[in-house]
Amino acid sequence: MSAAFGGRTGRQGKLSQWLQKRRPKQAADEGGREALLLAAADAGLPLAPAAHPAGYQCSCDRVGCPTPARHPVSFAWQTQSTTDRAQIERWARHQPQANFITATGMVHDVLDVPLDAGREALERLLGAGIEVGPVAESDDGRMLFFTLTRGTPEDEDEWWPCELDCHPETMDEHPGLRWHCRGSYVLVPPARLPGDDDRSVHWVRGPEHPLPDPLSLLEVLTDSCARHVGEQSDHAGTAWPLHR
């Protein structure tokens, strides 16, 4: 790892404090739900309606929904996803409680990491002057880094497979990292999560930031994930193999 990422400056410490104190509802309250959705669409993120919380449950009619308020409402979400402002306005107004997902692998991918690891990585990336695009926090303990996609190359054989979790054989190399690309989706802010404590998905860095190449972030993200898993293992008194 480059020495540029070592240590913490006063600027970095202040950034860390700001990230941890920022309230989830600020952006939604100030800009409004519809305005934030349109800003995401204007940045090229294709959107589609998703389920929303119904107390601790999901608004869908599936008994024991495994991903409450985190999934699209239509099985055709990949073809339905759009950046068309008029369509998004209609959805937002006719479905005022709906969350929205953004389909990955079309324009953008999302690198999804544990929240503590993501905060550390964001601090290090910005401190080193590396361009970072939109970043969202989810109150279920994840941080989402939005990047350009690597999922649609001309050579079909080079498509990166969509994996919501790393394969077990590579978990020691990329602990806790989820790469959302072709065939996947994530909730786009502002989104509400089930529960009674106002949990949400919210922007830390908004969609006005240009999407970076994912490989420019990957080394720092995977290193921070490894640190995070290592610290958890130390606290639990168990060993976790970080390298083969």
C-alpha positions, 0 to 999 in steps of 0.5 A: 500500500502506498505511503500516501495512505498511511497515518491521519492528518488533521484534515482527515480526522475532521473528515472522519468526525463529519462522516460520523456526525452527518444525519441521514435525513438531512439531504432528504429534508433539504432537497425533497425526495423527488428532487433527489431522485431526479438528481440521480437520474440526471447523473445517469443512474437508471431508476425503478420503483422498489418496495417500502417499509411497512413497520418492520415488514415489507410492503410486498405480499411475500410472506417472510420477505428476505429483503424487506423494502430493498427489492424492486416491485416488478420482475421487469426492473432491468428493462423498466429502469430509466433516467426519463424525468417524466416517468420518474416524476410519475412514479414518485408522485403515484407511489409516494412511499416507494423506495427506488432501486438503481440498476447496476452494470448499465452505466455504473457499478457499486462497490458495497462495503461494511460501513466502518471499512467504507468510512476509513477508505473514504477518508484515505481516498480523499486525503490522498487526492483520489477522485471519489464519486457518489457515496451513500450510507445505509443504516443497516451497516453498509457504505456504497461507492458508485463507480463507472461500470465494467460490466458491458465490454465489447468482448462478452467473455470479459463481462464481470459476473454479478455477485452480491457476495464474493465467492468463498474461495476469494473471501480472504482476499476481499472480505466483506466486499460486494461488487454490484454490476450487471444483473444487480441493483442497490437502493438509491437515496433517499430510501427508508429501511424497516424498523421504528428508528428512522433508518435510511439510505442517504447520500454522503457524497451526492450524484453530482460527483463524476463516476470514477473508474472502480479500479482506482478505489478497489485497492483502498477498499479491499485493504480497509475491508481486510483491516475491518475483518481483522479487527473483528476477529481480534475482538472475537479472539479468533484468527481470520486468514487475510492472505493465502 
